Amino acid sequence: MAGEEFMDKFGRNRRWAQERSCKDFTGASTNQHMKKLSAFLLAVGFSFGVFAQTKTLLNLDKSGVAIQGYDPIAFFSDHHPVMGKPEFTSHADGATYYFASKEHKALFDKDPMKYEPCFGGYCAYGVSHNKLAHVDVEAFQIVDGKLYMQYSKSVRDSFNEDQKGNLGKANQNWPSLLEKKGM
């Protein structure tokens, strides 16, 4: 049998060498293949786990529009709410945003996370108390370059009495709110 040729089950011509044992095999070991396969499956499983756990919680109107249709860029550039126009629309992270101009839309499209309201557009003070509350766009504020919305101007004043502490509580509460109420 040594040196004899035969066809394997896949129709390939193979030489059979009886004297060759498994120990002589020079290819990658099954153990190495299993390690690579295990690492690959672990990475894929982790990726699916991360994606499966991703939930969103956004303060949107019935049409999926964020910030009640106001232009998110205007809070930063104009320092007051400006109603957006449906002809200047962008979609980001499950929300639709309207803009007052094509320039504002272009700015948003370059870096949506920079302009999206924190805590899904819900009241930051409410989130600091582990609650979701709708907002009055006139009660917005920019803190450290981030847009925060508040239920009302008086709530914004209460929030600002301990802004750092309330932001810390809100950041701490947001993941559990997202988990409980998110989709």
Backbone as CSV, one residue per row, in Angstrom:
resi,resn,N_x,N_y,N_z,CA_x,CA_y,CA_z,C_x,C_y,C_z
1,MET,0.793,-1.196,0.000,0.000,0.000,0.000,0.839,1.266,0.000
2,ALA,2.079,1.140,0.491,2.920,2.321,0.551,3.137,2.877,-0.842
3,GLY,2.922,4.199,-0.988,3.120,4.874,-2.254,1.985,4.671,-3.238
4,GLU,0.971,3.906,-2.892,-0.153,3.621,-3.772,-1.062,4.839,-3.906
5,GLU,-1.580,5.089,-5.121,-2.471,6.217,-5.350,-3.911,5.749,-5.284
6,PHE,-4.812,6.631,-4.827,-6.243,6.323,-4.811,-7.029,7.626,-4.841
7,MET,-8.322,7.553,-5.101,-9.212,8.711,-5.119,-9.909,8.795,-3.768
8,ASP,-9.880,9.991,-3.161,-10.607,10.149,-1.895,-12.078,10.407,-2.168
9,LYS,-12.879,10.575,-1.139,-14.329,10.729,-1.305,-14.706,12.015,-2.030
10,PHE,-13.772,12.940,-2.186,-14.034,14.187,-2.901,-13.535,14.126,-4.346
11,GLY,-13.062,12.941,-4.764,-12.594,12.765,-6.128,-11.184,13.281,-6.356
12,ARG,-10.460,13.545,-5.279,-9.088,14.038,-5.419,-8.126,12.847,-5.396
13,ASN,-7.058,12.934,-6.176,-6.061,11.883,-6.237,-5.130,12.022,-5.030
14,ARG,-5.020,10.989,-4.264,-4.188,11.026,-3.050,-3.185,9.872,-3.051
15,ARG,-2.065,10.118,-2.452,-1.076,9.045,-2.252,-1.227,8.561,-0.837
16,TRP,-1.221,7.309,-0.724,-1.373,6.726,0.610,-0.018,6.212,1.043
17,ALA,0.458,6.696,2.161,1.737,6.212,2.674,1.473,5.584,4.029
18,GLN,1.532,4.272,4.055,1.205,3.556,5.273,2.161,3.918,6.393
19,GLU,3.406,4.188,6.048,4.393,4.469,7.076,4.206,5.838,7.734
20,ARG,3.396,6.698,7.166,3.183,8.045,7.718,2.180,7.951,8.871
21,SER,2.534,8.430,10.018,1.620,8.396,11.168,1.125,9.806,11.449
22,CYS,0.174,9.920,12.340,-0.381,11.233,12.719,0.700,12.133,13.290
23,LYS,1.657,11.559,13.956,2.716,12.354,14.566,3.587,13.030,13.513
24,ASP,3.638,12.473,12.315,4.450,13.021,11.259,3.751,14.140,10.493
25,PHE,2.502,14.339,10.732,1.733,15.321,9.985,2.319,16.716,10.215
26,THR,2.592,17.447,9.146,3.275,18.738,9.272,2.325,19.919,9.217
27,GLY,1.037,19.694,8.957,0.070,20.790,8.913,-0.241,21.299,10.317
28,ALA,-1.086,22.356,10.395,-1.479,22.907,11.688,-2.251,21.852,12.463
29,SER,-1.994,21.788,13.746,-2.664,20.784,14.563,-4.134,21.119,14.737
30,THR,-4.901,20.090,15.019,-6.336,20.280,15.279,-6.515,21.216,16.466
31,ASN,-5.628,21.114,17.416,-5.709,21.970,18.608,-5.579,23.448,18.227
32,GLN,-4.676,23.769,17.310,-4.508,25.155,16.857,-5.752,25.625,16.117
33,HIS,-6.319,24.752,15.276,-7.547,25.105,14.558,-8.684,25.363,15.541
34,MET,-8.782,24.528,16.551,-9.851,24.676,17.540,-9.682,25.989,18.325
35,LYS,-8.455,26.340,18.634,-8.215,27.605,19.342,-8.662,28.790,18.487
36,LYS,-8.296,28.756,17.183,-8.688,29.836,16.273,-10.203,29.895,16.131
37,LEU,-10.824,28.739,15.979,-12.279,28.678,15.842,-12.961,29.184,17.108
38,SER,-12.448,28.794,18.256,-13.026,29.252,19.525,-12.913,30.764,19.674
39,ALA,-11.776,31.317,19.324,-11.588,32.766,19.415,-12.534,33.486,18.466
40,PHE,-12.679,32.955,17.253,-13.582,33.561,16.276,-15.021,33.520,16.776
41,LEU,-15.463,32.368,17.258,-16.837,32.236,17.750,-17.086,33.116,18.968
42,LEU,-16.087,33.250,19.816,-16.210,34.126,20.976,-16.383,35.577,20.533
43,ALA,-15.584,35.996,19.551,-15.690,37.376,19.043,-17.043,37.610,18.389
44,VAL,-17.500,36.674,17.591,-18.804,36.812,16.932,-19.904,36.830,17.980
45,GLY,-19.833,35.936,18.946,-20.840,35.890,20.009,-20.879,37.168,20.807
46,PHE,-19.711,37.716,21.103,-19.649,38.983,21.841,-20.279,40.099,21.021
47,SER,-19.967,40.126,19.724,-20.531,41.167,18.856,-22.043,41.095,18.834
48,PHE,-22.596,39.899,18.676,-24.047,39.765,18.660,-24.631,40.138,20.006
49,GLY,-23.934,39.811,21.075,-24.409,40.169,22.412,-24.475,41.672,22.594
50,VAL,-23.468,42.378,22.112,-23.450,43.836,22.213,-24.600,44.433,21.403
51,PHE,-24.777,43.926,20.172,-25.842,44.461,19.332,-27.210,44.113,19.895
52,ALA,-27.338,42.929,20.471,-28.626,42.512,21.000,-29.026,43.367,22.206
53,GLN,-28.038,43.891,22.940,-28.325,44.655,24.134,-28.516,46.140,23.855
54,THR,-28.305,46.563,22.648,-28.427,47.966,22.320,-29.898,48.357,22.306
55,LYS,-30.259,49.257,23.189,-31.624,49.764,23.251,-31.577,51.264,23.039
56,THR,-32.692,51.806,22.600,-32.785,53.245,22.461,-33.960,53.741,23.279
57,LEU,-33.860,54.971,23.709,-34.909,55.628,24.470,-34.867,57.088,24.053
58,LEU,-35.812,57.466,23.216,-35.797,58.796,22.629,-37.121,59.512,22.866
59,ASN,-37.042,60.787,23.148,-38.206,61.644,23.332,-38.610,62.170,21.952
60,LEU,-39.486,61.427,21.277,-39.886,61.748,19.909,-41.384,62.008,19.840
61,ASP,-41.798,62.751,18.815,-43.237,62.894,18.586,-43.734,61.651,17.837
62,LYS,-45.012,61.618,17.510,-45.603,60.437,16.865,-44.994,60.134,15.507
63,SER,-44.387,61.116,14.882,-43.750,60.923,13.576,-42.276,60.559,13.693
64,GLY,-41.761,60.453,14.916,-40.353,60.117,15.119,-39.425,61.314,15.070
65,VAL,-40.000,62.524,15.203,-39.195,63.746,15.137,-38.711,64.114,16.541
66,ALA,-37.435,64.424,16.632,-36.812,64.786,17.911,-36.933,66.286,18.175
67,ILE,-36.806,66.658,19.410,-36.778,68.049,19.891,-37.970,68.861,19.356
68,GLN,-39.094,68.175,19.232,-40.335,68.833,18.817,-40.195,69.568,17.473
69,GLY,-39.248,69.100,16.662,-39.048,69.701,15.341,-38.091,70.882,15.321
70,TYR,-37.501,71.204,16.469,-36.556,72.323,16.518,-35.184,71.888,16.005
71,ASP,-34.458,72.837,15.485,-33.136,72.638,14.902,-32.105,72.467,16.026
72,PRO,-31.461,71.282,16.137,-30.489,71.084,17.215,-29.270,71.998,17.119
73,ILE,-28.875,72.378,15.908,-27.707,73.249,15.739,-27.994,74.640,16.299
74,ALA,-29.227,75.108,16.143,-29.583,76.468,16.583,-29.372,76.668,18.077
75,PHE,-29.552,75.627,18.877,-29.317,75.762,20.320,-27.876,76.190,20.583
76,PHE,-26.962,75.712,19.749,-25.543,76.035,19.896,-25.185,77.348,19.204
77,SER,-25.674,77.537,17.998,-25.239,78.689,17.201,-26.057,79.957,17.466
78,ASP,-27.359,79.798,17.638,-28.228,80.963,17.819,-28.562,81.218,19.293
79,HIS,-28.247,80.253,20.143,-28.473,80.336,21.589,-29.949,80.456,21.953
80,HIS,-30.810,79.979,21.072,-32.246,79.888,21.369,-32.858,78.890,20.387
81,PRO,-34.028,78.334,20.740,-34.661,77.368,19.845,-35.134,78.021,18.543
82,VAL,-34.896,77.333,17.436,-35.362,77.770,16.120,-36.045,76.566,15.488
83,MET,-37.279,76.759,15.049,-38.022,75.657,14.436,-37.336,75.233,13.142
84,GLY,-37.182,73.918,12.983,-36.605,73.376,11.767,-37.654,73.243,10.674
85,LYS,-37.193,72.943,9.475,-38.076,72.792,8.317,-37.958,71.360,7.794
86,PRO,-39.077,70.734,7.478,-39.029,69.349,6.981,-38.198,69.166,5.713
87,GLU,-37.982,70.218,4.949,-37.164,70.056,3.739,-35.679,69.885,4.067
88,PHE,-35.277,70.203,5.299,-33.897,69.985,5.752,-33.946,68.946,6.870
89,THR,-33.887,67.677,6.487,-34.083,66.561,7.418,-32.872,65.649,7.436
90,SER,-32.549,65.166,8.634,-31.531,64.118,8.797,-32.061,63.084,9.774
91,HIS,-31.521,61.881,9.654,-31.889,60.786,10.550,-30.626,60.334,11.260
92,ALA,-30.733,60.190,12.568,-29.590,59.703,13.349,-30.100,58.946,14.558
93,ASP,-29.542,57.776,14.781,-29.818,56.972,15.969,-31.304,56.774,16.231
94,GLY,-32.080,56.593,15.182,-33.503,56.316,15.335,-34.400,57.533,15.422
95,ALA,-33.844,58.716,15.280,-34.631,59.950,15.366,-34.519,60.730,14.059
96,THR,-35.544,61.523,13.805,-35.537,62.444,12.673,-35.331,63.851,13.215
97,TYR,-34.437,64.588,12.607,-34.149,65.961,13.021,-34.459,66.902,11.877
98,TYR,-35.048,68.042,12.202,-35.308,69.102,11.235,-34.317,70.237,11.484
99,PHE,-33.980,70.953,10.403,-33.015,72.044,10.490,-33.566,73.288,9.828
100,ALA,-33.105,74.429,10.286,-33.550,75.715,9.740,-32.884,76.008,8.400
101,SER,-31.750,75.368,8.125,-31.023,75.634,6.883,-30.238,74.401,6.460
102,LYS,-29.826,74.411,5.190,-29.009,73.301,4.696,-27.628,73.319,5.345
103,GLU,-27.158,74.511,5.743,-25.862,74.608,6.430,-25.922,73.915,7.794
104,HIS,-27.019,74.131,8.513,-27.180,73.468,9.812,-27.264,71.951,9.625
105,LYS,-27.987,71.520,8.611,-28.095,70.085,8.317,-26.711,69.501,8.031
106,ALA,-25.908,70.199,7.236,-24.563,69.731,6.887,-23.684,69.618,8.138
107,LEU,-23.773,70.595,9.042,-23.012,70.533,10.297,-23.408,69.307,11.108
108,PHE,-24.708,69.077,11.229,-25.207,67.929,11.978,-24.741,66.625,11.355
109,ASP,-24.852,66.530,10.052,-24.488,65.296,9.351,-23.016,64.937,9.541
110,LYS,-22.156,65.930,9.740,-20.729,65.677,9.973,-20.484,65.018,11.329
111,ASP,-21.296,65.382,12.345,-21.065,64.876,13.697,-22.364,64.914,14.511
112,PRO,-23.299,64.004,14.236,-24.594,64.034,14.922,-24.484,63.975,16.449
113,MET,-23.565,63.166,16.959,-23.453,63.010,18.418,-23.120,64.321,19.117
114,LYS,-22.459,65.205,18.427,-22.086,66.496,19.008,-23.321,67.358,19.279
115,TYR,-24.370,67.184,18.470,-25.535,68.065,18.538,-26.809,67.421,19.079
116,GLU,-26.847,66.094,19.141,-28.037,65.416,19.667,-28.195,65.741,21.152
117,PRO,-29.431,65.878,21.615,-29.621,66.146,23.043,-29.263,64.915,23.878
118,CYS,-28.697,65.164,25.045,-28.352,64.085,25.963,-29.620,63.452,26.520
119,PHE,-29.487,62.242,27.005,-30.573,61.489,27.638,-31.776,61.354,26.706
120,GLY,-31.498,61.171,25.424,-32.548,60.946,24.453,-33.502,62.112,24.276
121,GLY,-33.116,63.298,24.769,-33.980,64.465,24.666,-34.969,64.588,25.810
122,TYR,-34.858,63.709,26.803,-35.710,63.816,27.991,-35.120,64.815,28.967
123,CYS,-35.929,65.233,29.918,-35.519,66.205,30.927,-34.349,65.660,31.750
124,ALA,-33.239,66.382,31.746,-32.039,65.954,32.477,-32.296,65.890,33.982
125,TYR,-33.061,66.843,34.500,-33.361,66.828,35.940,-34.239,65.617,36.271
126,GLY,-35.190,65.313,35.412,-36.006,64.115,35.609,-35.153,62.861,35.627
127,VAL,-34.212,62.750,34.700,-33.328,61.588,34.648,-32.490,61.512,35.919
128,SER,-32.080,62.661,36.453,-31.300,62.652,37.700,-32.124,62.116,38.871
129,HIS,-33.455,62.136,38.728,-34.364,61.576,39.741,-34.953,60.251,39.271
130,ASN,-34.301,59.634,38.270,-34.676,58.332,37.737,-36.077,58.324,37.122
131,LYS,-36.441,59.433,36.487,-37.751,59.570,35.849,-37.576,60.148,34.443
132,LEU,-38.544,59.841,33.588,-38.560,60.416,32.250,-39.626,61.496,32.209
133,ALA,-39.238,62.686,31.768,-40.189,63.792,31.656,-39.991,64.477,30.315
134,HIS,-41.094,64.911,29.741,-41.028,65.667,28.490,-40.436,67.041,28.771
135,VAL,-40.205,67.816,27.750,-39.425,69.045,27.913,-40.109,70.254,27.287
136,ASP,-39.670,71.401,27.756,-39.993,72.691,27.147,-38.712,73.124,26.435
137,VAL,-38.760,73.270,25.114,-37.536,73.595,24.370,-36.917,74.917,24.810
138,GLU,-37.707,75.803,25.396,-37.168,77.071,25.900,-36.289,76.854,27.134
139,ALA,-36.410,75.682,27.761,-35.660,75.397,28.986,-34.417,74.550,28.708
140,PHE,-33.811,74.739,27.558,-32.596,73.999,27.203,-31.390,74.621,27.893
141,GLN,-30.298,73.906,27.883,-29.015,74.470,28.306,-27.881,73.684,27.668
142,ILE,-26.796,74.383,27.468,-25.567,73.775,26.945,-24.591,73.731,28.115
143,VAL,-24.129,72.532,28.434,-23.170,72.348,29.525,-22.000,71.546,28.966
144,ASP,-20.816,72.097,29.051,-19.609,71.440,28.540,-19.791,70.972,27.088
145,GLY,-20.425,71.808,26.277,-20.594,71.509,24.860,-21.665,70.486,24.539
146,LYS,-22.512,70.141,25.518,-23.579,69.162,25.303,-24.926,69.812,25.535
147,LEU,-25.908,69.376,24.736,-27.260,69.914,24.821,-28.093,69.115,25.817
148,TYR,-28.611,69.819,26.825,-29.506,69.213,27.810,-30.841,69.922,27.734
149,MET,-31.897,69.126,27.784,-33.246,69.663,27.768,-33.820,69.549,29.179
150,GLN,-34.740,70.462,29.526,-35.371,70.446,30.847,-36.884,70.569,30.693
151,TYR,-37.594,70.139,31.705,-39.050,70.172,31.720,-39.591,71.598,31.656
152,SER,-38.932,72.493,32.391,-39.347,73.896,32.428,-38.159,74.737,32.876
153,LYS,-38.316,76.045,32.790,-37.236,76.937,33.226,-37.019,76.840,34.726
154,SER,-38.093,76.668,35.506,-37.926,76.540,36.963,-37.230,75.225,37.317
155,VAL,-37.525,74.159,36.564,-36.830,72.886,36.779,-35.358,73.043,36.401
156,ARG,-35.086,73.771,35.322,-33.697,74.038,34.925,-32.967,74.757,36.057
157,ASP,-33.636,75.730,36.700,-33.022,76.443,37.820,-32.715,75.484,38.974
158,SER,-33.646,74.583,39.261,-33.418,73.583,40.323,-32.253,72.670,39.963
159,PHE,-32.202,72.260,38.732,-31.110,71.414,38.239,-29.766,72.113,38.441
160,ASN,-29.729,73.406,38.139,-28.478,74.159,38.204,-28.031,74.486,39.621
161,GLU,-28.908,74.299,40.628,-28.479,74.498,42.013,-27.347,73.544,42.382
162,ASP,-27.344,72.353,41.784,-26.255,71.396,41.943,-26.035,70.706,40.593
163,GLN,-25.620,71.499,39.629,-25.489,71.014,38.258,-24.589,69.785,38.163
164,LYS,-23.422,69.866,38.775,-22.471,68.760,38.710,-23.053,67.499,39.360
165,GLY,-23.641,67.661,40.524,-24.238,66.519,41.227,-25.409,65.930,40.446
166,ASN,-26.262,66.802,39.903,-27.411,66.319,39.136,-26.989,65.639,37.836
167,LEU,-25.955,66.162,37.182,-25.443,65.497,35.981,-24.862,64.126,36.324
168,GLY,-24.174,64.064,37.450,-23.631,62.777,37.905,-24.737,61.765,38.163
169,LYS,-25.797,62.192,38.839,-26.934,61.298,39.108,-27.617,60.887,37.808
170,ALA,-27.799,61.848,36.903,-28.451,61.552,35.623,-27.629,60.536,34.830
171,ASN,-26.326,60.742,34.768,-25.462,59.800,34.057,-25.495,58.417,34.700
172,GLN,-25.615,58.384,36.008,-25.690,57.114,36.724,-27.043,56.431,36.481
173,ASN,-28.126,57.184,36.420,-29.466,56.617,36.264,-29.802,56.234,34.828
174,TRP,-29.203,56.903,33.861,-29.590,56.703,32.466,-29.498,55.242,32.007
175,PRO,-28.430,54.502,32.305,-28.382,53.108,31.834,-29.541,52.252,32.336
176,SER,-29.958,52.429,33.589,-31.076,51.617,34.097,-32.403,52.068,33.478
177,LEU,-32.585,53.357,33.242,-33.782,53.829,32.551,-33.828,53.275,31.136
178,LEU,-32.698,53.293,30.488,-32.583,52.769,29.136,-32.930,51.280,29.113
179,GLU,-32.436,50.550,30.074,-32.692,49.115,30.147,-34.166,48.828,30.429
180,LYS,-34.754,49.579,31.360,-36.158,49.338,31.754,-37.149,49.818,30.711
181,LYS,-36.903,50.985,30.139,-37.922,51.626,29.297,-37.554,51.686,27.816
182,GLY,-36.323,51.340,27.489,-35.873,51.424,26.098,-36.417,50.311,25.228
183,MET,-36.267,50.524,23.948,-36.710,49.510,22.972,-35.543,49.066,22.131
